Amino acid sequence: MKRPTLSDIAREAGVGVATVDRVLNGRAKVKEATALRVAEAAERLGFHAQGLLRTRAQASLPAMTFGFVLSKVKQPFYQNFSQEIQRAVEERHDIRGTAKIRFVKSTTPEDFSEELRALGGSCSALASAAVNHPLVTQTVTELAAKGIPFFSLLNDVAEPARHSYFGMDNIKVGRLAAWMIATKVREAGKVAVFVGGSRWHGHVLRETGFVSFLRENAPEFTLLDTYVNLDTRQVTYEATLDLLERHGDLRAIYVAGGGIEGAIAALREKRPAGKVTLIANELTDDRRAALVDGYVTMVISTPLRELCRDLIDAMIRVRQGDTTLPTGRRILEPRIFLPESV
């Protein structure tokens, strides 16, 4: 096949040959939108120097660096979150974007604050799924005073210093979990709920929604005292074994945060599939497998791709001075996964 020429690219992009030459050789400044159109035309035609054209086109774009502080680096959910952040930045062709993603050593307020401060000097905007604590709020307030906007993720922190919250309505999430239990479980008995800890207000809100729904709509169930599992597999595993040993009439468990793999493992050891209804948050490979074999009844999941796409868009707009960008809360609808939908 004939190799595409500059004339072919010009015709495909709707510009003159001289414009294509300027983009390719960097002879003179070309409007960003025009340069990108030329680069995209070259890619469609398979032009041999398409990579150079893309590089030239992007050279004139504004550079932005976005900082993210996440926890639990080994948890599949946060690995997925990190990948979606990278994807959302790479898909933006109107900037030269870079994502700096750091994971805290522990979920203490000190560690979150330290990482946020470390990123603050080199980033256009910051976001974090951090714990609720005055120290985190103080750090975010200091960064905001320096002109660095902050967005809270999954767990709403540092209000009113933060710009916006991106995540689900956590009370609604808890009520969804309770609705499934009330709908599926036919026998009266005991129900347990796990949260990561009191500093995760998102978990506390899920617990609130869960408990209020059952008290209003399913009083035949006895709610056990809430368990704190620190979002860890081992603590959840040992606590679930203890629950199964002490409560023969345990009907359901809701794990409002992480660590549900421990509950799945304990149920596989001690109960047949479906004997105890188990509700999880966030779809991962392990939870998908447990849905398939009947040990998990429902997974309520954050739409990470949508969240990350909207978050990066908001970060860019606020840095560009877009005064129409609303502050407050960006609530995303949860994704529901059942055994027949995976």
HELIX and SHEET records of a PDB file:
HELIX    1   1 LEU A    6  ALA A   13  1                                   8    
HELIX    2   2 VAL A   17  ASN A   25  1                                   9    
HELIX    3   3 GLU A   32  LEU A   45  1                                  14    
HELIX    4   4 GLN A   50  ALA A   59  1                                  10    
HELIX    5   5 PRO A   76  GLU A   90  1                                  15    
HELIX    6   6 PRO A  109  GLY A  120  1                                  12    
HELIX    7   7 PRO A  134  ALA A  145  1                                  12    
HELIX    8   8 ASN A  170  LYS A  184  1                                  15    
HELIX    9   9 HIS A  201  ASN A  217  1                                  17    
HELIX   10  10 ARG A  233  ARG A  246  1                                  14    
HELIX   11  11 ILE A  260  LYS A  270  1                                  11    
HELIX   12  12 ASP A  285  VAL A  292  1                                   8    
HELIX   13  13 LEU A  304  ARG A  319  1                                  16    
HELIX   14  14 PRO A  339  SER A  341  5                                   3    
SHEET    1   A 6 ARG A  96  PHE A 103  0                                        
SHEET    2   A 6 ALA A  63  LEU A  70  1                                        
SHEET    3   A 6 ALA A 125  SER A 128  1                                        
SHEET    4   A 6 PHE A 150  LEU A 153  1                                        
SHEET    5   A 6 SER A 164  GLY A 167  1                                        
SHEET    6   A 6 GLY A 328  ILE A 331  1                                        
SHEET    1   B 3 THR A 222  LEU A 223  0                                        
SHEET    2   B 3 LYS A 190  VAL A 195  1                                        
SHEET    3   B 3 TYR A 227  VAL A 228  1                                        
SHEET    1   C 6 THR A 222  LEU A 223  0                                        
SHEET    2   C 6 LYS A 190  VAL A 195  1                                        
SHEET    3   C 6 LEU A 250  VAL A 255  1                                        
SHEET    4   C 6 THR A 277  ASN A 281  1                                        
SHEET    5   C 6 MET A 298  SER A 301  1                                        
SHEET    6   C 6 ARG A 335  PHE A 337 -1                                        
END                                                                             
